[in-house]
Amino acid sequence: MARGDGKLRRSQVITSFGPGATIDLPDESVIMGGLDWWPESKLETVTEPRLQEAVTRALGLTKPVDLRLPPRDEDMPGTPPVGIPVLAFPDWFVVDYVVKIGTARSRPLVSRRALEKGFKYKIDGKSYDATPVRFVQACLNGHLDDLEWYEFAHGGPTSCRRGLWLDEFGTSGDLTDQQVRCECGVKRALAQATKPSVLGVCKGRRPWLPNGERCGAGGANGQMMRLLIRTASNAYYPQRLSALSLPDGVSGLRDAVKSVWDVLVNVGDATLLTTFRGAIPKVKTALEPYSDTAVLEMIEAIKGGTLPKRPPIKIEEFSALVASKDSMGDDRPDGDFFARCLPLPSPVPDVLKGIDRVVLVHRLREVTSLIGFTRFEPVVPDLQGELDLEVRRAALGTEISWVPAMETRGEGIFISFRDDAINEWRTRPAVQEREAAFRAAPRPGGSIPIDVRYVMLHSLAHLLIAAVALDCGYNASSLRERIYLTPQGCGILIYTGTTDADGTLGGLVAAGRRVEHYLRMALELGRLCSNDPVCAQHSPSAVLEEKYALGAACHGCLLIAETSCERRNELLDRSLVVSTVEQLGCEFFL
């Protein structure tokens, strides 16, 4: 089923062109085949238990889901060529044969069946090139189909099958300047396809699956079809989950409890556990990193023959990053994770007074998986990195037993914040007023979880990325962020997020050793924006501007590459980080 000769980077299959995405190859337009078409047996397996469990939970499955790498480049030495099949889509073409009718340029609109080999269409004995039509239809459930061009042109069901023409007026390419005309004389403006209910109810077609498999009865959920430009940015929003390969807290706790199981086998309450911890040195040593609650849960789980359910991805990551006093992980060239804590200077400078610890992550491994996609509207994970089980999502295949995944290795800087400083700041009236403005903002695309602490941390992370990129020569898109807002505390991780060598040779760790310098630089960047005072005066509840998830934030100050941001440049406001020209009084860094 492979068509054309196009190539993608492996990471692009996860980030932009996964199953169900339309792609323009050199000779034609195609849609990436679903997982049913992929050569599963030839794909490498990735191991990351925490992510596998999160993916299985997000997809609502009971059997663990495997993670597999996309095929390697066929030019890689020593590897046989393995590709991902693509399927022909759409089935309608516009012929490069122009007829002038008054002020309009008219071109034939034909189906794939009418074309000759090489995508040619013959008119008066001469062959003309045909180009895939730009316009298709889709629904909010991700289903995709060709427009019913005859029915649209005639305003309903019709038996007419005379020639169709696409008329264009002007040079803008706007929908209002285009119409579909049938040789029987009827015509209809293409702009009418944008009106509700005009294109009818979704039939559930999924052309990336075998035989264009449709959803079963009720599978389309009564969704109305919408006009979609197949190359537009809203034609494909991948849904991804990612996890860092940190020391496994669950397995580590289980091993610690089993190492002293001869003592703990009869423990049934916290009082007896506390007594054993104080009286028996080997128990104290083995269980020192873990709380009584966690140990008691593990004892009960071992007795019941199960492991306790893992917490959300980010909560477990944060716990691992703040657990050790000195270092964590293995200092090996091929290790997945190694980090050292950076002692804060004494006396503590003003800019670091809200900081609890700084961790220099010398080595880290991130695994990212693709679990589905949406069209028209993106759906991002919640503040803990988890996806709602009820979220609207198009399937990657008919039966999911594995999903595509990608691993990246690099380094990073982790900063955690003092709980007392965060809580004191959050109780200030100006901060509460700003949070209320975010919560009061209308959101046509659906609700967004709002926590003013997250907005502050997220904005600071963007400023730090910009500061490091400006001063160290990093490409800003090669850096990524992870924001931690957990019951155990708050923090941010800035790390390298690409598969190339940019930033993997210790530069980011070296920047972490000068964290005071970069924090000051980030705050200075946030004080004044080139679009001030307009930017600083923006409120997230300003209806006319329709930037409902943004406060004082724009492309001149906080917005960065969406591949670097975990929330697609939403929930940003530099006035929560540092004082701006508006002087709202809600800044964390005074």
C-alpha positions in Angstrom: 0.0 0.0 0.0 3.0 2.3 0.0 2.7 5.2 -2.5 5.1 7.9 -3.6 8.6 8.3 -2.3 8.4 10.6 0.7 10.5 10.6 3.8 9.8 11.8 7.4 12.1 12.0 10.4 11.1 9.4 13.0 10.1 12.1 15.5 7.7 13.6 13.0 5.6 10.5 13.0 5.0 11.2 16.7 4.7 15.0 16.6 3.0 15.9 13.2 2.3 13.1 10.8 1.0 10.1 12.6 -1.8 7.7 11.5 -4.7 9.7 10.1 -2.6 12.8 9.1 -2.7 14.0 5.5 0.7 14.5 3.8 1.6 16.1 0.5 4.2 13.9 -1.2 6.1 15.1 -4.3 3.6 13.6 -6.7 0.3 13.3 -4.8 -1.6 13.7 -1.5 -1.9 10.8 0.9 -3.0 9.9 4.3 -0.7 8.1 6.8 -1.9 4.5 7.3 -3.2 3.4 10.6 -1.4 0.9 12.8 -3.0 -2.0 11.0 -0.8 -1.3 8.0 2.5 -0.9 10.0 5.1 -3.7 10.0 4.8 -4.3 13.7 7.1 -7.3 13.8 9.9 -5.3 12.3 9.7 -2.4 14.8 11.9 -2.0 17.8 10.3 -2.1 21.2 10.8 0.7 23.8 10.7 0.0 27.5 9.2 2.5 29.9 6.8 0.9 32.4 5.4 4.2 33.8 4.5 5.4 30.4 3.1 2.0 29.3 0.8 2.0 32.3 -0.3 5.6 31.6 -1.0 4.9 28.0 -3.0 1.7 28.8 -5.0 3.7 31.3 -5.6 6.6 28.9 -6.9 4.2 26.2 -9.2 2.4 28.6 -7.6 -1.0 28.0 -6.9 -3.8 30.4 -3.9 -5.5 28.6 -0.6 -3.5 28.8 0.2 -1.6 25.6 3.6 -2.0 23.9 5.7 1.0 22.8 7.4 0.7 19.4 9.8 3.0 17.5 8.8 4.1 14.0 10.9 2.5 11.2 14.5 3.6 10.8 15.6 5.5 7.7 16.2 3.1 4.9 19.6 4.7 4.4 20.8 3.6 7.8 23.7 1.2 7.3 23.1 -2.4 8.1 19.3 -2.1 8.3 16.8 -3.3 5.6 14.4 -0.7 4.2 11.2 -0.6 6.2 8.5 1.9 5.5 5.1 3.1 6.7 2.3 2.5 4.2 0.2 5.5 3.1 -3.1 5.5 1.3 -4.5 7.7 -1.4 -6.6 10.6 -0.2 -8.5 12.6 -1.3 -10.4 11.1 -4.3 -11.2 14.4 -6.0 -8.8 16.5 -8.1 -8.7 19.9 -9.8 -7.4 19.8 -13.4 -4.8 22.4 -14.4 -6.9 23.4 -17.4 -8.2 26.9 -17.1 -11.2 28.3 -18.9 -12.1 32.0 -18.6 -15.8 32.7 -18.0 -16.2 36.4 -17.5 -14.0 37.4 -14.5 -13.8 33.8 -13.3 -11.1 31.2 -13.9 -12.8 27.8 -14.2 -11.1 24.4 -13.8 -12.6 20.9 -14.1 -13.3 19.1 -10.8 -12.9 15.3 -11.4 -12.7 12.1 -9.4 -9.7 9.8 -9.2 -11.4 7.2 -11.4 -11.5 9.7 -14.3 -7.7 10.2 -14.2 -5.1 8.4 -16.4 -1.8 7.1 -15.1 0.4 9.8 -13.7 -2.5 11.8 -12.5 -3.4 13.1 -15.9 -6.8 14.1 -17.3 -7.4 14.2 -21.0 -9.3 17.0 -22.6 -9.6 17.2 -26.4 -6.9 14.6 -26.9 -4.4 16.5 -24.7 -3.4 15.4 -21.2 -3.3 17.9 -18.3 -1.9 17.5 -14.7 -4.4 17.1 -11.9 -3.9 18.3 -8.4 -5.7 16.9 -5.2 -8.5 19.3 -4.2 -7.8 21.3 -1.1 -11.2 20.9 0.5 -12.4 17.8 2.4 -14.9 17.3 5.3 -14.4 16.1 8.8 -16.1 15.9 12.2 -15.0 16.6 15.7 -14.5 12.8 16.3 -11.6 12.9 13.7 -13.5 11.1 10.9 -12.5 12.3 7.4 -14.1 12.1 4.0 -14.3 13.7 0.6 -17.0 16.3 0.1 -20.1 15.0 -1.7 -19.4 17.4 -4.6 -22.5 16.6 -6.7 -24.8 16.8 -3.7 -23.2 20.0 -2.5 -23.5 21.7 -5.9 -27.1 20.7 -6.3 -28.1 21.4 -2.7 -29.1 17.8 -2.0 -29.3 14.3 -3.4 -29.1 14.2 -7.2 -28.7 11.7 -10.0 -26.9 14.3 -12.2 -23.4 13.3 -13.1 -22.5 15.9 -15.6 -19.1 17.7 -15.4 -18.2 19.7 -12.3 -16.1 22.9 -12.4 -14.4 24.9 -9.7 -14.8 28.7 -10.5 -12.4 31.2 -8.8 -12.9 34.9 -8.7 -10.0 37.2 -7.7 -6.6 36.0 -6.5 -7.1 35.6 -2.7 -8.1 32.0 -2.7 -10.8 32.8 -0.1 -13.9 30.6 0.1 -16.1 33.6 -0.7 -14.3 33.9 -4.1 -14.9 30.3 -5.1 -17.9 28.3 -6.3 -18.8 24.8 -7.6 -20.6 24.7 -10.9 -22.3 21.8 -12.7 -22.6 21.7 -16.4 -26.4 21.3 -15.9 -26.4 25.0 -14.8 -26.6 24.8 -11.0 -23.8 26.4 -8.9 -23.1 27.1 -5.3 -20.7 29.2 -3.4 -18.1 27.2 -1.5 -18.4 29.5 1.5 -21.8 28.0 2.2 -20.1 24.7 3.2 -18.9 26.5 6.3 -22.5 27.0 7.6 -23.8 24.5 10.2 -25.6 21.4 8.9 -24.9 22.1 5.2 -22.6 19.1 4.8 -24.8 16.8 6.8 -24.2 14.1 9.4 -20.9 12.3 9.7 -20.9 8.8 8.2 -17.9 7.8 10.4 -15.4 7.1 7.6 -11.8 6.6 8.6 -9.7 6.4 5.4 -6.5 5.6 7.3 -7.9 2.2 8.4 -8.3 -0.9 6.2 -11.1 -0.5 3.7 -11.7 3.0 5.0 -13.5 1.3 8.0 -16.4 3.2 9.3 -17.4 3.4 13.0 -20.2 1.0 13.9 -23.8 2.0 14.6 -23.7 5.3 16.4 -20.0 5.5 16.1 -20.1 9.0 14.6 -22.2 10.2 17.6 -24.4 12.3 15.3 -21.6 14.8 14.7 -22.2 17.2 11.8 -19.5 17.4 9.2 -17.4 20.5 8.8 -15.4 21.9 5.9 -11.7 21.3 6.3 -8.7 22.5 4.3 -6.6 19.3 4.4 -3.3 21.1 4.7 -4.4 23.5 7.4 -2.9 23.4 10.9 -6.2 22.3 12.5 -6.4 19.2 10.3 -4.4 17.1 12.8 -3.7 17.6 16.5 -1.7 14.6 17.9 -2.4 13.5 21.4 0.8 12.5 23.2 1.9 11.2 26.6 5.5 11.3 27.8 7.5 10.2 30.8 11.1 10.6 32.0 13.0 7.5 32.8 13.6 8.2 36.5 14.4 5.7 39.2 11.3 3.6 39.7 9.8 4.6 43.0 7.3 1.7 43.1 9.9 -1.0 42.3 12.4 0.6 44.6 10.0 0.6 47.5 8.9 -3.0 46.8 12.6 -4.1 46.9 13.2 -2.2 50.1 10.3 -3.8 51.8 11.1 -7.3 50.6 14.7 -6.9 51.9 13.4 -6.8 55.4 10.2 -8.8 54.9 11.1 -11.2 57.7 10.5 -8.3 60.1 7.7 -6.6 58.3 5.6 -9.6 57.5 3.5 -9.2 60.7 3.3 -5.4 60.6 -0.3 -4.2 60.3 -0.4 -0.7 61.6 1.7 2.5 61.7 2.5 2.2 65.4 4.3 -1.1 65.0 6.1 0.1 61.8 7.4 3.1 63.7 8.6 0.9 66.5 10.5 -1.4 64.1 12.0 1.6 62.3 13.5 3.0 65.5 14.6 -0.3 67.1 16.0 -2.3 64.1 18.9 -0.7 62.2 18.4 -2.7 59.0 14.7 -1.7 58.8 15.6 2.0 59.4 18.3 1.9 56.7 16.1 0.1 54.1 13.0 2.3 54.6 14.6 5.7 55.2 13.6 7.2 51.9 9.9 6.2 52.2 7.0 7.4 54.3 5.1 5.1 56.7 2.0 5.4 54.5 3.8 4.2 51.4 5.4 1.4 53.3 2.1 0.2 54.7 0.5 0.3 51.3 3.3 -1.8 49.9 3.1 -4.3 52.7 -0.6 -4.8 52.0 0.0 -5.0 48.2 2.7 -7.7 48.7 0.4 -9.7 50.9 -2.4 -9.4 48.3 -0.1 -10.4 45.4 -0.4 -7.0 43.6 1.4 -3.7 43.3 -0.2 -0.4 44.3 -1.5 1.8 41.5 1.1 4.2 40.2 0.4 7.9 40.8 0.1 10.3 37.8 3.3 10.6 35.8 4.3 14.1 37.0 3.7 13.4 40.6 6.0 10.4 40.5 8.6 12.3 38.6 8.6 15.2 41.1 8.9 12.8 44.0 11.9 11.2 42.4 13.6 14.6 41.6 13.2 15.9 45.2 13.9 12.6 47.0 17.6 12.5 47.1 19.8 15.0 49.0 22.9 14.7 46.9 22.6 12.6 43.7 20.3 10.1 42.0 20.6 7.6 39.2 23.7 6.0 37.7 26.7 7.9 36.5 27.2 5.7 33.4 27.7 6.8 29.8 24.8 4.7 28.7 22.6 5.5 31.8 19.1 6.7 31.5 19.2 9.2 34.4 21.8 10.8 36.5 21.5 14.1 38.5 23.2 16.0 41.2 21.8 18.6 43.6 23.4 22.1 43.4 24.0 23.7 46.8 22.5 27.1 47.0 24.9 30.0 47.8 25.0 31.3 51.4 23.7 33.9 52.1 20.8 33.2 49.7 20.4 36.0 47.1 17.0 37.7 46.9 16.2 36.1 43.5 16.7 32.6 45.0 14.8 33.1 48.3 11.7 31.3 46.8 13.8 28.4 45.5 14.0 25.2 47.5 16.5 23.3 45.4 18.3 23.2 42.1 19.1 19.8 40.5 21.5 19.5 37.6 20.3 16.6 35.4 23.4 15.3 33.6 21.6 12.6 31.8 17.9 12.0 31.1 15.8 9.9 28.8 12.3 10.9 27.7 9.9 8.6 26.0 6.9 10.1 24.1 4.1 8.1 22.7 1.3 8.9 20.3 -2.1 7.6 21.5 -4.6 9.3 19.2 -5.4 12.6 17.5 -8.2 15.2 17.1 -9.2 17.6 14.3 -10.3 21.2 14.6 -9.6 21.5 18.3 -6.5 20.3 20.3 -6.9 18.4 23.5 -4.0 18.6 25.9 -3.2 16.6 29.1 -4.3 18.0 32.5 -1.9 19.7 34.8 -0.5 16.3 36.0 0.2 15.1 32.4 -2.8 12.7 32.3 -5.5 12.5 29.5 -9.2 12.2 30.4 -10.6 8.8 29.6 -13.7 10.5 28.2 -11.8 12.8 25.9 -12.7 12.9 22.2 -10.0 11.0 20.3 -9.7 9.3 16.9 -8.3 5.8 16.9 -4.8 5.0 15.5 -6.0 1.5 14.5 -8.9 -0.9 14.7 -7.5 -2.8 17.7 -4.8 -1.2 19.7 -2.1 -3.5 21.2 0.8 -1.1 20.7 1.4 2.6 19.9 4.3 4.5 18.2 6.8 6.0 20.6 10.1 8.0 20.4 12.9 8.3 22.9 15.2 11.3 23.3 18.3 11.7 25.5 19.8 14.9 26.8 20.2 16.9 30.0 18.3 19.5 32.0 17.9 21.8 35.0 15.3 21.2 37.7 14.1 23.9 40.0 11.7 23.3 42.9 10.1 26.1 45.0 9.5 26.5 48.7 5.9 25.7 49.7 5.7 28.5 52.2 6.8 31.1 49.6 4.3 29.8 47.0 1.4 29.7 49.6 2.2 33.2 50.9 2.3 34.6 47.3 -1.0 32.8 46.4 -2.9 34.4 49.3 -2.2 37.9 48.2 -5.4 39.8 47.1 -3.8 40.9 43.7 -2.9 37.3 42.9 -6.4 36.0 43.8 -7.9 38.7 41.6 -5.7 37.7 38.7 -6.7 34.0 39.1 -10.3 35.0 39.2 -9.8 36.8 35.8 -8.5 33.6 34.3 -11.4 31.5 35.7 -14.0 34.0 34.4 -12.7 33.9 30.8 -15.1 32.3 28.3 -13.6 29.4 26.4 -15.4 28.4 23.2 -13.1 25.4 22.8 -13.9 23.9 26.2 -12.8 24.4 29.8 -9.2 24.6 30.8 -8.0 23.7 34.3 -6.8 26.9 36.0 -4.4 27.2 38.9 -2.5 30.4 39.3 0.6 28.6 40.5 0.8 26.7 37.3 0.4 29.9 35.2 3.3 31.5 37.2 5.6 28.5 36.9 4.7 28.1 33.2 5.5 31.7 32.5 8.8 31.6 34.3 9.8 28.4 32.4 9.2 30.3 29.1 11.3 33.2 30.3 14.1 30.8 31.3 14.1 29.1 28.0 14.4 32.4 26.2 17.2 33.6 28.6 19.3 30.4 28.1 18.8 30.4 24.3 19.9 34.1 24.1 22.9 33.8 26.3 24.2 30.3 25.5 23.5 30.1 21.7 20.9 27.3 22.1 18.2 27.0 19.5 15.2 27.8 21.6 13.2 25.0 19.9 15.7 22.5 21.1 14.7 23.1 24.7 11.5 21.9 26.4 9.7 22.3 29.6 7.9 20.2 32.2 5.8 22.0 34.9 5.2 20.2 38.2 2.2 21.1 40.3 1.8 18.3 42.8 0.7 17.8 46.4 4.4 17.4 47.3 5.4 20.8 45.9 6.0 22.8 42.7 8.9 22.8 40.2 10.0 23.3 36.6 12.3 21.2 34.5 14.0 22.8 31.4 15.6 20.1 29.3 16.8 19.3 25.8 13.9 18.0 23.8 15.2 17.0 20.3 16.8 13.9 18.9 19.8 15.7 17.5 23.0 16.7 19.4 22.0 20.3 20.2 22.5 20.7 23.9 23.6 17.2 24.9 27.3 18.0 25.7 26.9 19.6 29.1 25.9 23.1 28.1 22.6 23.1 29.8 24.1 21.7 33.0 26.8 24.4 32.9 24.0 27.0 32.6 22.4 25.4 35.7 25.5 26.2 37.7 24.8 29.8 37.0 21.1 29.6 37.8 21.1 32.9 39.7 22.4 34.7 36.5 19.8 33.2 34.3 16.9 33.8 36.7 17.9 37.5 36.8 18.1 37.5 33.1 14.7 35.9 32.7 13.1 38.4 35.1 14.6 41.2 33.2 13.2 39.8 29.9 9.8 39.7 31.5 9.6 43.2 32.8 9.3 44.9 29.5 7.8 43.6 26.2 8.2 45.3 22.8 4.4 45.3 22.6 3.9 47.1 26.0 1.8 48.7 27.2 -0.8 46.8 25.1 0.7 43.4 26.1 0.9 44.2 29.8 -2.6 45.6 29.9 -4.2 42.4 28.4 -6.6 40.6 30.7 -7.5 36.9 30.1 -11.1 37.8 30.4 -11.0 40.4 27.7 -13.7 39.2 25.3 -12.9 41.2 22.2 -9.3 40.0 22.0 -10.2 36.3 22.4 -6.9 35.4 24.1 -8.7 33.7 26.9 -5.9 31.5 28.2 -3.3 34.4 28.2 -2.7 37.3 30.4 0.3 39.6 29.8 1.8 37.3 27.1 2.5 37.6 23.3 5.0 36.7 20.7 7.2 39.5 21.9 7.8 38.1 25.3 6.4 34.7 26.4 5.2 32.7 23.4 7.7 30.1 22.2 7.7 27.2 19.7 4.7 25.0 20.4 7.0 21.9 20.3 8.8 23.3 23.3 5.6 24.1 25.3 3.6 21.4 27.0 0.3 23.3 26.8 0.5 24.8 23.2 1.3 28.3 24.6 -1.7 28.5 26.9 -1.9 29.7 30.5 0.8 32.3 30.4 1.1 35.6 32.2 4.4 37.4 33.0 2.7 39.7 35.4 2.5 36.8 37.8 6.3 36.4 37.6 7.7 39.9 37.7 6.3 43.5 37.8 5.3 44.9 34.4 4.5 48.5 33.4 0.9 47.8 34.5 2.1 47.2 38.1 -0.7 44.9 39.1 1.2 43.8 42.3 0.8 40.0 41.7 4.4 39.2 40.9 6.1 36.3 42.6 9.6 37.8 42.4 9.5 41.1 44.2 
